[in-house]
Amino acid sequence: MNTLTPRRVVEELDRYIIGQAAAKRAVAVALRNRHRRQMVSKEIRDEISPKNILLIGRTGVGKTEIARRVANLAEAPFIKVEATKYTEVGYVGRDVESMIRDLVEVAVNQVKRQESDLCMDRATEKTEEVLLDSLLPGSGKPKREGIERFIVDLMGRASPERPPGIEGPEESNPTRDKLKALLREGRLDDREVEIDLKEQSVPLGNIFHGAGLEDLEIQLRGMMKGMVPDKTKRRRMTVKEARPLVLKDQIESLLDMDKVVRLGVERAEGSGIIFVDEIDKIAVAETRRGGAGPDVSREGVQRDLLPIIEGTTAMTKYGAIRTDRILFIGAGAFNLAKPSDLIPELQGRFPIRVELEDLTQADLRRILVEPQNAIVRQYEALLAADGVTLEFTDGALDQIAALAWQVNVRAENIGARRLHTVVERLLEEILFQAPDPSLTHVTLDEATVNQRLSGLVEDKDLSKFIL
């Protein structure tokens, strides 16, 4: 975090997202403020809370991508939820606190992966020993137990004073050493071995589904897990099949799950980011307030969101989680409603509001080639896998951007997502034919783009269905 200054964050975001400078600056400052909070005195630190952000803009302009990329930069737990999925709570929906449970699950899994990487070398060594014991039974070092082992460990190497009957350290087994070398080279992958593996627990699925019942499900799962002990089962398989399964068991045996859970909870509380999409869909216009039907559910979801965003304690299977340090980023198009249509209490929980600009034809042209994950690069890599070299001329790229922009203007404006539909339609025949010995190099120019797409774009009714 010391190197992730706001300027650096914006530079990293520029590698993947075109334009939207105001939104990038807002999330960069919010991210840096978290690090600044950790460096202030404890007296004032508890008074500083994250300033939640409301991103306003059409679909396809980069709202979700900005939030996801900035979370990846900070290695922060991140989840995306749609506000509309909570509008049917009590019927088939989930309660609002489920977003906190999902965030903690992501954080714990993130820490678990990192801790697994730290113990990977040791787990790999133990995996090799288990496989060697199966390949060459009786070749392992005999165990010394009781007082004899204590004396040997205490006295160290063999010496004249060593008590009679106590052997010195085991010499290396030449046969076992040769097998280990062959095992590492992969030359024993086809050998069959018998391995004792932990039985995988059968997932229970959703026992209860609906508002207010998920806490009961968490408690029931915990009780059942404690009642059913871990079992092992002897399985016969090849070394290649057994290696990843044994490695997984060894990693789990080395992990300190109490530490993993503790760090995961701390990470979720201190650096978690929740992206609440489609928040405009739960807004209720003043002209419709006081009515019945869907509007009642929408306003109810807003009131359920309020304590979560303001700061409360949510129960999860990992314990109680405080939400007052989690950064919430709301997003919506707000084409049918306004931010002021949200209830006043919820409006106050999103003090930073940023309007994202609609993408122009020039922006679409840049999106085709400039980002690290540019659309053109993706299709070039896909076809290269089949031995086809794909090349776009500048005129072709200009025309693709122009046609995508025209369809956005005439039909629904879905931003950069329109480029995917246009390019996919353009390359449909090539993607179908590859791989083909006669198809090794394809150059697309402006004339080819016009030939394949202009007719669809000009037919307004047809373009709505195809593009």
C-alpha positions in Angstrom: 0.0 0.0 0.0 2.9 2.4 0.5 3.5 2.4 -3.3 -0.2 2.6 -4.2 -0.6 6.3 -4.3 -3.7 7.8 -5.9 -1.7 8.8 -8.9 -0.3 5.2 -9.2 -3.7 3.7 -8.9 -5.1 5.8 -11.7 -2.1 4.9 -13.9 -2.8 1.2 -13.3 -6.5 1.7 -14.1 -5.6 3.5 -17.3 -4.0 0.3 -18.5 -7.4 -1.4 -18.6 -10.1 1.3 -18.7 -10.4 4.1 -21.2 -11.6 7.5 -19.9 -13.7 8.1 -16.8 -11.0 10.1 -15.0 -13.3 11.4 -12.3 -14.4 7.9 -11.2 -10.9 6.6 -11.2 -9.7 9.5 -9.0 -12.6 8.9 -6.6 -11.9 5.2 -6.0 -8.1 5.9 -5.9 -8.6 8.5 -3.1 -10.9 6.2 -1.2 -8.4 3.4 -1.4 -5.6 5.6 -0.2 -7.6 7.0 2.6 -7.8 3.5 4.1 -4.0 3.3 4.2 -3.9 6.8 5.7 -6.3 5.8 8.4 -4.0 3.0 9.6 -1.2 5.6 10.1 -3.1 8.1 12.3 -3.3 7.9 16.1 -5.8 5.5 17.6 -7.9 8.2 19.1 -8.9 9.7 15.7 -8.7 6.4 13.8 -11.9 5.1 15.3 -13.7 8.2 14.2 -12.7 7.9 10.5 -15.0 5.8 8.4 -14.9 5.1 4.6 -16.6 7.5 2.3 -18.8 5.4 0.2 -19.1 6.2 -3.5 -22.1 6.3 -5.9 -21.2 5.8 -9.6 -23.8 7.1 -12.0 -23.6 6.1 -15.6 -25.0 3.9 -18.4 -24.2 0.2 -18.7 -20.9 -0.6 -20.4 -19.0 2.6 -19.4 -16.7 0.9 -16.8 -18.4 1.1 -13.4 -17.9 -2.5 -12.4 -14.5 -2.8 -14.0 -13.1 0.2 -12.1 -14.3 -1.3 -8.8 -13.0 -4.8 -9.6 -9.6 -3.6 -10.8 -9.0 -1.3 -7.8 -9.8 -4.2 -5.5 -7.3 -6.4 -7.3 -4.6 -3.8 -7.0 -5.1 -3.6 -3.2 -5.6 -7.4 -2.9 -8.8 -6.5 -1.1 -11.8 -8.9 -0.7 -14.4 -7.9 -3.3 -17.9 -9.0 -4.2 -20.5 -7.7 -6.6 -24.2 -7.9 -5.7 -27.3 -6.7 -7.5 -29.7 -4.7 -5.3 -32.6 -6.1 -7.2 -32.1 -9.6 -6.0 -33.1 -8.5 -2.5 -36.5 -7.1 -3.6 -38.2 -10.5 -3.2 -37.0 -11.2 0.3 -39.5 -13.4 2.1 -40.5 -15.2 -1.1 -37.5 -16.5 -2.9 -34.8 -13.9 -2.2 -32.0 -13.7 0.3 -31.7 -11.4 3.2 -29.4 -8.4 2.8 -26.8 -9.6 5.4 -25.9 -12.4 3.0 -23.6 -10.0 1.2 -21.5 -9.7 4.3 -21.4 -13.5 4.6 -20.3 -13.8 1.0 -17.6 -11.1 1.5 -16.1 -12.9 4.6 -16.1 -16.2 2.6 -14.1 -14.5 -0.1 -11.7 -13.0 2.4 -11.1 -16.3 4.2 -10.5 -18.1 0.9 -8.1 -15.4 -0.2 -6.1 -15.8 3.0 -6.2 -19.6 2.7 -4.7 -19.4 -0.8 -1.9 -17.2 0.4 -1.1 -19.3 3.4 -1.2 -22.4 1.1 1.4 -20.8 -1.1 3.6 -20.2 1.9 3.6 -23.9 2.9 3.6 -25.3 -0.6 7.3 -26.3 -0.5 6.9 -28.3 2.7 3.6 -29.8 1.5 5.3 -30.9 -1.7 8.0 -32.6 0.3 5.5 -34.4 2.4 3.5 -35.4 -0.6 6.7 -37.0 -2.2 7.3 -38.9 1.1 3.7 -40.3 1.1 4.0 -41.4 -2.5 7.4 -43.0 -2.0 6.0 -44.9 1.0 3.4 -46.3 -1.3 5.8 -47.1 -4.1 8.4 -48.7 -1.8 6.8 -49.9 1.4 9.1 -50.2 4.4 11.7 -47.9 2.9 10.9 -45.0 5.2 12.9 -44.2 8.3 11.7 -46.3 11.3 10.1 -44.4 14.1 11.7 -44.3 17.5 9.2 -44.0 20.3 9.3 -43.5 24.0 12.4 -43.0 26.1 14.8 -44.4 23.4 13.9 -41.6 20.9 14.1 -39.0 23.6 17.7 -40.1 24.5 18.8 -40.3 20.8 17.4 -36.8 20.1 19.0 -35.5 23.2 22.5 -37.0 22.6 22.6 -36.2 18.9 25.0 -38.3 16.7 26.3 -41.6 17.7 29.1 -41.4 20.3 30.9 -43.8 22.6 28.6 -42.7 25.4 25.5 -43.7 23.4 23.5 -46.3 25.4 23.7 -49.8 24.0 20.9 -50.9 21.8 20.2 -47.4 20.6 20.9 -47.0 16.9 22.3 -43.9 15.3 20.5 -41.7 12.7 19.3 -43.7 9.7 21.5 -43.7 6.7 19.9 -42.6 3.4 18.2 -45.3 1.4 19.8 -45.4 -2.1 16.8 -47.1 -3.7 14.4 -44.5 -2.1 16.7 -41.7 -3.3 16.6 -43.0 -6.9 12.8 -43.3 -6.8 12.5 -39.8 -5.5 14.6 -38.5 -8.5 12.4 -40.5 -10.9 9.2 -39.2 -9.1 10.3 -35.6 -9.5 11.0 -36.2 -13.2 7.5 -37.5 -13.7 8.8 -40.9 -14.9 6.6 -42.8 -12.3 3.4 -41.0 -13.2 1.8 -44.2 -14.6 2.6 -46.4 -11.6 -0.3 -47.4 -9.5 -0.3 -46.8 -5.7 -2.7 -47.2 -2.8 -3.2 -44.0 -0.9 -5.3 -43.1 2.2 -7.2 -39.9 1.5 -9.7 -37.9 3.4 -13.2 -38.5 2.3 -14.8 -35.4 0.7 -17.9 -34.3 2.5 -21.0 -34.3 0.5 -22.3 -30.7 0.0 -25.6 -30.2 1.7 -26.9 -27.5 -0.6 -29.3 -24.9 0.6 -31.2 -26.4 3.5 -33.2 -23.3 4.1 -33.8 -20.5 1.6 -35.4 -17.2 2.5 -35.2 -14.2 4.8 -34.2 -14.9 8.4 -33.4 -18.6 7.9 -29.7 -18.4 6.8 -28.5 -17.9 10.4 -30.3 -21.1 11.3 -28.7 -22.9 8.4 -25.2 -21.7 9.5 -25.8 -23.1 13.0 -27.1 -26.4 11.7 -24.1 -26.9 9.4 -21.7 -26.2 12.3 -23.5 -28.8 14.4 -23.4 -31.4 11.7 -19.8 -30.8 11.0 -18.9 -31.4 14.6 -21.0 -34.6 14.8 -19.4 -36.2 11.7 -15.7 -37.0 12.2 -13.2 -36.9 9.4 -12.8 -40.3 7.6 -10.1 -41.7 5.4 -10.6 -44.1 2.5 -7.9 -46.2 0.8 -8.0 -45.6 -3.0 -6.0 -47.1 -5.8 -4.9 -44.8 -8.6 -1.9 -43.7 -10.6 0.8 -41.4 -9.2 -0.3 -38.6 -11.5 -3.8 -38.8 -10.2 -2.8 -39.2 -6.6 -0.3 -36.3 -6.5 -2.8 -33.4 -6.4 -5.1 -35.2 -4.0 -2.3 -36.0 -1.6 -0.9 -32.4 -1.9 -4.3 -31.0 -1.0 -4.5 -33.1 2.1 -1.0 -32.2 3.1 -1.7 -28.5 2.7 -4.8 -28.7 4.8 -2.8 -30.5 7.5 -0.2 -27.8 7.6 -2.7 -24.9 7.6 -3.6 -23.2 10.9 -7.3 -22.6 10.1 -7.7 -20.5 13.3 -5.1 -18.1 12.0 -6.6 -18.2 8.5 -10.1 -17.3 9.8 -8.8 -14.6 12.1 -6.8 -12.9 9.2 -9.8 -13.4 6.8 -12.2 -11.7 9.2 -9.7 -8.8 9.8 -9.3 -8.4 6.1 -13.0 -8.4 5.4 -13.7 -5.8 8.1 -10.7 -3.6 7.3 -10.3 -3.7 3.5 -13.4 -5.4 2.1 -15.2 -3.8 -0.9 -18.8 -4.4 -1.8 -20.1 -3.3 -5.2 -23.9 -2.8 -5.1 -25.0 -2.7 -8.7 -28.4 -1.6 -10.1 -29.0 0.5 -7.0 -31.2 2.8 -9.1 -33.7 -0.1 -9.6 -34.7 0.1 -5.9 -35.2 3.8 -6.0 -38.8 5.0 -5.6 -39.9 8.2 -7.3 -41.8 10.7 -5.2 -44.9 10.3 -7.4 -45.1 6.7 -6.5 -44.4 6.8 -2.8 -47.2 5.6 -0.5 -48.5 3.1 -3.0 -48.4 -0.6 -2.9 -46.9 -3.4 -4.9 -43.2 -3.5 -6.0 -42.5 -0.1 -4.7 -43.0 -1.2 -1.2 -40.5 -4.0 -1.6 -37.9 -1.6 -3.2 -38.2 0.9 -0.3 -38.0 -2.0 2.1 -34.7 -3.2 0.6 -33.3 0.4 0.9 -34.1 0.3 4.6 -32.6 -3.1 5.0 -29.4 -1.9 3.3 -29.2 1.2 5.5 -27.9 -0.4 8.7 -25.4 -2.6 6.7 -23.9 0.4 5.0 -24.1 2.6 8.1 -22.4 0.1 10.2 -23.7 -2.9 12.1 -22.7 -6.4 13.3 -23.6 -9.3 11.0 -23.5 -12.9 12.1 -21.5 -15.3 9.8 -20.2 -18.8 10.3 -16.9 -17.3 11.2 -18.3 -15.1 13.9 -19.6 -11.6 14.3 -18.5 -9.1 11.6 -18.5 -5.3 11.9 -19.5 -3.5 8.7 -18.6 0.1 9.5 -15.1 -0.2 7.9 -16.3 -1.9 4.6 -16.2 0.3 1.5 -19.5 0.3 -0.4 -19.6 1.4 -4.0 -23.1 1.8 -5.4 -23.7 2.0 -9.1 -26.6 2.5 -11.4 -27.7 4.1 -14.7 -30.4 6.3 -13.1 -32.1 6.8 -16.4 -35.6 6.1 -15.0 -34.9 7.5 -11.5 -32.6 10.0 -9.8 -30.2 9.6 -6.9 -32.6 11.9 -4.9 -35.3 9.2 -5.3 -33.4 7.1 -2.8 -34.5 7.5 0.8 -32.7 10.4 2.4 -30.9 8.2 5.0 -29.4 6.0 2.2 -28.4 9.1 0.1 -26.4 10.3 3.1 -24.4 7.1 3.2 -23.0 7.7 -0.3 -21.4 11.2 0.1 -19.2 10.9 -3.0 -21.1 10.9 -6.3 -19.4 10.6 -9.6 -21.1 10.8 -13.1 -19.4 8.6 -15.7 -19.4 9.9 -19.2 -21.0 8.2 -22.2 -18.5 6.6 -24.5 -17.9 8.4 -27.8 -16.8 6.9 -31.1 -13.2 7.9 -30.3 -13.4 6.1 -27.0 -14.7 2.9 -28.7 -11.8 3.1 -31.1 -9.3 3.3 -28.3 -11.0 0.4 -26.4 -10.5 -1.9 -29.3 -6.7 -1.7 -29.1 -5.3 0.3 -26.2 -6.2 -1.6 -23.0 -4.1 -4.4 -21.7 -7.0 -6.7 -22.3 -8.1 -5.1 -25.6 -10.8 -6.9 -27.6 -8.6 -7.1 -30.7 -5.8 -8.7 -28.7 -8.3 -11.3 -27.3 -9.4 -12.4 -30.7 -5.9 -12.4 -32.1 -4.8 -14.7 -29.3 -7.9 -17.0 -29.8 -7.2 -17.5 -33.5 -3.5 -17.8 -33.0 -4.2 -20.9 -30.9 -5.5 -22.4 -34.2 -2.5 -21.2 -36.2 -4.4 -18.2 -37.8 -2.8 -14.8 -37.9 -5.5 -12.1 -37.6 -4.7 -8.5 -38.7 -6.9 -5.4 -38.5 -6.1 -2.3 -40.6 -6.6 1.2 -39.2 -9.5 1.7 -41.5 -11.2 -1.5 -40.2 -10.8 -0.4 -36.6 -12.2 3.0 -37.4 -15.2 1.5 -39.1 -15.9 -1.0 -36.3 -16.0 1.8 -33.8 -18.2 3.9 -36.0 -20.7 1.1 -36.6 -20.8 0.2 -32.9 -21.4 3.8 -32.0 -24.2 4.1 -34.6 -26.0 1.1 -33.2 -25.7 2.5 -29.7 -27.2 5.8 -30.8 -30.1 4.1 -32.8 -30.9 1.3 -30.4 -30.1 1.0 -26.7 -26.8 2.5 -25.6 -24.9 -0.4 -23.9 -21.5 1.2 -24.1 -18.4 -0.9 -24.8 -20.3 -4.1 -24.7 -21.6 -3.2 -28.1 -18.1 -3.8 -29.4 -18.2 -7.4 -28.4 -21.3 -8.1 -30.4 -20.1 -6.2 -33.5 -16.6 -7.9 -33.5 -18.1 -11.3 -32.8 -20.5 -10.9 -35.7 -17.7 -9.7 -38.0 -15.5 -12.7 -37.2 -18.2 -15.3 -37.0 -17.3 -17.0 -40.3 -13.5 -17.0 -39.5 -14.0 -18.4 -36.0 -16.2 -21.2 -37.5 -13.7 -22.2 -40.2 -10.6 -22.3 -38.1 -8.5 -24.4 -37.9 -8.1 -24.9 -41.6 -4.8 -25.6 -43.5 -5.8 -23.1 -46.1 -6.6 -20.4 -43.5 -3.4 -19.1 -42.0 -3.6 -15.3 -42.4 -6.6 -13.0 -42.3 -6.5 -9.3 -43.0 -9.6 -7.3 -42.3 -9.9 -3.9 -43.9 -12.6 -1.2 -44.1 -14.3 -2.7 -47.1 -14.6 -6.1 -45.5 -16.1 -4.6 -42.4 -18.7 -2.7 -44.5 -19.5 -5.7 -46.5 -20.3 -7.9 -43.5 -21.9 -5.4 -41.1 -23.2 -2.3 -42.9 -26.4 -4.1 -44.1 -27.3 -5.1 -40.6 -26.6 -1.6 -39.1 -28.7 0.1 -41.8 -31.7 -2.2 -41.1 -32.8 -0.7 -37.8 -35.3 -3.4 -36.9 -32.8 -6.2 -37.6 -29.9 -4.6 -35.8 -32.0 -4.6 -32.6 -32.0 -8.3 -32.7 -28.6 -9.1 -34.0 -26.4 -6.2 -32.8 
